[in-house]
């Protein structure tokens, strides 16, 4: 049976039958992979603890006729501080779910792995404000959507092409980005957007994660910008998002 190993991060795991589990891992070498974990539901299973979401390290696979089996794991981190708090767990859950639902199996993309791993490392820090957690979540979603080619255009009015007037703005997922004042009037269902929230979203598209502590934005601005990122993500899904429901419950 051919075997291989690659670096990766666990996105999700579910029970299969009475004893096994199935894990979805985003890997460096092959992108998203689903693998069977034999006896993964047994408390004696050595691998059961390695397939908790966010677990990162080297994963060993065997390629069989019926699919892949996970045969071993050598973890570098499980992000314990991230998982010790509800807010950071919920934020990281949205980020890994975005990768789980919007990427394809066997399509390697280093940047996707980098975004998820660096966001989890940021959320695993000892001291973080609520605002910093929210900006990191927004950063990761915005980076992922942009990288996957389904980001929103925030540069001009996507309907008429004019420069944006900061007095009255909105964002439309249908139209694919920001709308000027007069187009806002004529497009149904667009969401009002403050110029401060627009600035923060634009910043998130271009900045490095380490710049987050230097950002000064009000709680209202951060909330609105994150809501836009959530809306843009939900718009891409053809199903409900359990992670967003969990995230909204811990507001
Ligand atoms: Zn317009």
Boltz pocket constraint, residues with backbone or C-beta under 6 A from the ligand:
constraints:
  - pocket:
      binder: B
      contacts: [[A, 157], [A, 158], [A, 159], [A, 160], [A, 161], [A, 162], [A, 179], [A, 180], [A, 181], [A, 182], [A, 183], [A, 184]]
      max_distance: 6.0
